[in-house]
């Protein structure tokens, strides 16, 4: 294995992506997976219990190869919309801090 492959795998894992299934996973699922991972990692304090459960369930489904095909498009959009909502909240908080 090349050094670049090792670095790539390390980067993918640190961003919550599976290097073994990365090439086979549709792009919209990869984007939602990265969004869910980042929300849980960086903004878990802004999430409700139901939102956290949704994200963890979504990531669990994506880790299981047999469950990837069962991921509902509705859940994918819920994850992406949740990411947008949390980003807006973070932006508002940063804007309020900068006004002081």
C-alpha positions in Angstrom: 0.0 0.0 0.0 1.3 3.4 -1.0 1.9 6.2 1.5 -0.8 8.3 -0.2 -3.3 5.5 0.1 -2.6 5.3 3.8 -3.0 9.0 4.2 -6.3 8.9 2.2 -7.7 6.1 4.3 -6.7 7.9 7.5 -8.4 11.1 6.3 -11.5 9.3 5.3 -11.7 7.5 8.7 -11.1 10.8 10.6 -14.1 12.3 8.7 -16.4 9.4 9.5 -16.2 7.7 6.1 -15.5 4.0 5.4 -12.6 3.7 2.9 -13.7 0.2 2.0 -17.2 1.3 0.8 -16.4 4.9 -0.2 -16.2 4.2 -3.9 -19.4 2.2 -4.0 -21.5 4.6 -1.9 -23.6 7.2 -3.8 -22.4 10.7 -3.4 -25.5 12.0 -1.7 -25.1 9.3 1.0 -21.5 10.2 1.5 -22.4 13.9 1.9 -25.1 13.0 4.5 -22.7 10.6 6.3 -20.1 13.4 6.6 -22.7 15.9 7.8 -24.0 13.4 10.4 -20.5 12.6 11.6 -19.6 16.3 11.9 -22.8 17.2 13.7 -22.2 14.5 16.3 -18.5 15.3 16.6 -18.6 19.1 16.8 -22.2 20.2 17.5 -23.7 17.5 19.7 -24.6 20.1 22.4 -27.0 21.8 19.9 -28.8 18.6 19.1 -32.0 17.2 20.8 -32.2 13.6 21.9 -34.4 12.8 18.9 -31.9 14.4 16.5 -29.0 12.6 18.0 -30.9 9.3 17.7 -31.6 10.0 14.1 -28.0 10.7 13.3 -26.7 7.7 15.1 -29.3 5.4 13.4 -28.4 6.9 10.1 -24.7 6.3 10.6 -25.3 2.7 11.8 -27.3 2.0 8.7 -24.5 3.3 6.5 -21.9 1.2 8.3 -23.8 -2.0 7.5 -23.4 -2.9 3.9 -26.7 -4.7 3.7 -28.6 -1.8 5.2 -27.2 0.9 2.9 -29.9 0.1 0.3 -32.6 0.5 2.9 -31.7 4.0 3.8 -34.7 6.1 3.0 -34.3 9.2 0.9 -36.5 11.0 3.5 -33.9 10.2 6.2 -31.1 11.4 4.0 -32.9 14.8 3.5 -33.7 15.0 7.2 -29.9 14.6 8.0 -29.0 17.2 5.4 -31.7 19.7 6.6 -30.6 19.1 10.2 -27.0 20.0 9.2 -28.3 23.2 7.6 -30.3 24.1 10.6 -27.4 23.6 13.0 -25.0 25.6 10.7 -27.5 28.5 10.8 -27.6 28.3 14.6 -23.8 28.3 14.8 -23.6 31.2 12.4 -26.1 33.2 14.5 -24.0 32.5 17.6 -20.8 33.6 16.0 -22.4 36.7 14.6 -23.7 37.6 18.1 -20.2 37.1 19.5 -18.6 39.3 16.9 -21.1 42.2 17.6 -20.0 42.4 21.2 
